[in-house]
Amino acid sequence: MLNFRSDKHVFTYLAAILAGFALILLSDEALGDFFMNLFFYVGVIAAAFFSFVVIILGFFHLFHKG
């Protein structure tokens, strides 16, 4: 089992992932082409980056000898 208790920021990373998905959903609204594209790309980048961070932290905790 992975132990994320040693990282205080894991819930911040999860909140950033949810915010990225919220931006992706917000990009479907009629806000104009600029904001639709901006929200979509920022949401995709945020969700992908912070998902990658959580996965890497999971691997570090999995192989950490403690």
Backbone as JSON, one array per atom type, in Angstrom:
{
  "sequence": "MLNFRSDKHVFTYLAAILAGFALILLSDEALGDFFMNLFFYVGVIAAAFFSFVVIILGFFHLFHKG",
  "N": [[0.83, -1.18, 0.0], [0.48, 2.22, -0.8], [1.96, 4.95, 0.83], [1.07, 8.05, 1.33], [1.36, 9.87, 3.3], [3.72, 11.06, 4.07], [4.15, 13.1, 2.31], [3.12, 16.3, 2.27], [1.8, 17.73, 0.38], [0.19, 16.26, -1.32], [-2.59, 16.3, -1.46], [-2.96, 18.82, -2.45], [-1.93, 18.47, -5.0], [-3.83, 16.66, -5.99], [-6.07, 18.31, -5.93], [-5.29, 20.15, -7.86], [-5.35, 18.52, -10.12], [-8.1, 18.0, -10.27], [-8.95, 20.64, -10.69], [-7.85, 21.06, -13.19], [-9.4, 19.3, -14.74], [-11.83, 20.57, -14.34], [-11.39, 22.96, -15.72], [-11.21, 21.92, -18.29], [-13.84, 21.02, -18.65], [-15.09, 23.5, -18.45], [-14.25, 24.67, -20.76], [-16.02, 23.86, -22.68], [-18.13, 25.57, -22.63], [-19.83, 28.44, -24.03], [-17.71, 30.72, -24.48], [-16.21, 32.16, -26.16], [-13.74, 31.85, -28.71], [-11.01, 32.19, -27.98], [-10.89, 31.95, -25.12], [-12.05, 29.44, -24.83], [-10.16, 27.76, -26.08], [-7.92, 28.43, -24.5], [-8.7, 27.64, -21.85], [-9.07, 24.91, -22.31], [-6.49, 23.94, -23.14], [-4.83, 24.72, -20.98], [-6.1, 23.32, -18.94], [-5.72, 20.64, -19.79], [-2.91, 20.46, -19.74], [-2.41, 20.98, -17.02], [-3.82, 18.87, -15.74], [-2.49, 16.64, -16.82], [0.22, 17.1, -16.05], [0.14, 17.22, -13.19], [-0.99, 14.75, -12.66], [1.07, 13.12, -13.52], [2.99, 13.87, -11.61], [1.82, 12.84, -9.25], [1.86, 10.11, -9.87], [4.64, 9.63, -10.1], [5.4, 10.26, -7.44], [4.05, 8.2, -6.2], [5.5, 5.98, -7.16], [7.98, 6.55, -5.97], [7.32, 6.26, -3.27], [6.59, 3.62, -3.28], [8.95, 2.23, -3.82], [10.53, 3.06, -1.77], [12.57, 2.4, 0.94], [11.68, 1.9, 4.09]],
  "CA": [[0.0, 0.0, 0.0], [1.25, 3.44, -0.89], [1.78, 5.82, 1.99], [1.27, 9.43, 0.92], [1.34, 10.74, 4.48], [4.96, 11.8, 4.23], [4.11, 14.26, 1.43], [2.04, 17.16, 2.73], [1.19, 18.42, -0.75], [-0.49, 15.35, -2.23], [-3.97, 16.75, -1.65], [-2.88, 19.98, -3.34], [-1.78, 17.92, -6.34], [-5.12, 16.12, -6.39], [-6.94, 19.46, -6.2], [-4.86, 20.71, -9.14], [-5.87, 17.63, -11.15], [-9.54, 18.3, -10.38], [-9.09, 21.96, -11.29], [-7.57, 20.88, -14.62], [-10.6, 18.73, -15.36], [-12.87, 21.61, -14.32], [-11.11, 23.86, -16.83], [-11.57, 21.23, -19.53], [-15.29, 21.08, -18.76], [-15.46, 24.88, -18.67], [-13.93, 25.04, -22.14], [-17.15, 23.52, -23.53], [-19.12, 26.66, -22.58], [-19.69, 29.45, -25.09], [-16.96, 31.83, -23.91], [-15.36, 32.73, -27.21], [-12.71, 30.89, -29.15], [-9.77, 32.35, -27.24], [-11.02, 31.39, -23.78], [-12.3, 28.0, -24.96], [-8.87, 27.12, -26.33], [-7.06, 28.65, -23.34], [-9.1, 26.78, -20.75], [-8.85, 23.51, -22.68], [-5.07, 23.58, -23.12], [-4.32, 24.85, -19.61], [-6.66, 22.19, -18.19], [-5.05, 19.39, -20.19], [-1.54, 20.49, -19.24], [-2.44, 20.87, -15.56], [-4.23, 17.52, -15.37], [-1.42, 15.7, -17.2], [1.42, 17.33, -15.25], [-0.02, 16.84, -11.79], [-1.17, 13.29, -12.63], [2.42, 12.58, -13.61], [3.63, 14.1, -10.31], [1.26, 11.88, -8.29], [2.37, 8.78, -10.25], [6.06, 9.58, -9.71], [5.43, 10.16, -5.98], [3.63, 6.83, -5.86], [6.63, 5.09, -7.38], [8.99, 6.8, -4.94], [6.86, 5.67, -2.01], [6.54, 2.18, -3.45], [10.3, 1.67, -3.75], [11.24, 3.62, -0.63], [12.79, 1.43, 2.02], [11.53, 2.66, 5.33]],
  "C": [[0.87, 1.24, 0.0], [0.93, 4.35, 0.28], [2.1, 7.25, 1.56], [1.33, 10.38, 2.1], [2.61, 11.54, 4.64], [5.02, 13.03, 3.31], [2.89, 15.1, 1.79], [1.25, 17.77, 1.57], [0.39, 17.51, -1.68], [-1.93, 15.76, -2.46], [-4.01, 18.02, -2.51], [-2.72, 19.52, -4.78], [-3.1, 17.36, -6.86], [-6.12, 17.24, -6.69], [-6.57, 20.11, -7.53], [-5.34, 19.84, -10.3], [-7.35, 17.88, -11.35], [-9.78, 19.66, -11.0], [-8.8, 21.9, -12.8], [-8.77, 20.3, -15.34], [-11.75, 19.73, -15.37], [-12.65, 22.61, -15.45], [-11.46, 23.21, -18.17], [-13.08, 21.26, -19.72], [-15.77, 22.51, -19.03], [-15.19, 25.32, -20.11], [-15.07, 24.68, -23.1], [-18.22, 24.61, -23.55], [-18.84, 27.66, -23.7], [-19.03, 30.71, -24.52], [-16.15, 32.58, -24.95], [-14.23, 31.77, -27.51], [-11.43, 30.98, -28.33], [-9.85, 31.67, -25.88], [-11.31, 29.89, -23.82], [-10.99, 27.25, -25.17], [-7.94, 27.26, -25.14], [-7.41, 27.7, -22.2], [-8.85, 25.31, -21.07], [-7.38, 23.14, -22.54], [-4.45, 23.71, -21.73], [-4.84, 23.7, -18.75], [-5.98, 20.88, -18.51], [-3.62, 19.35, -19.65], [-1.51, 20.31, -17.73], [-2.8, 19.45, -15.12], [-3.12, 16.51, -15.67], [-0.2, 15.87, -16.29], [1.25, 16.84, -13.82], [-0.37, 15.36, -11.64], [0.19, 12.6, -12.68], [3.15, 12.73, -12.28], [3.13, 13.08, -9.29], [1.76, 10.47, -8.6], [3.83, 8.63, -9.83], [6.19, 9.48, -8.19], [5.01, 8.78, -5.51], [4.75, 5.83, -6.06], [7.73, 5.3, -6.35], [8.59, 6.17, -3.61], [6.82, 4.15, -2.1], [7.92, 1.55, -3.28], [11.12, 2.23, -2.6], [11.37, 2.55, 0.45], [12.72, 2.18, 3.33], [11.22, 1.86, 6.5]]
}
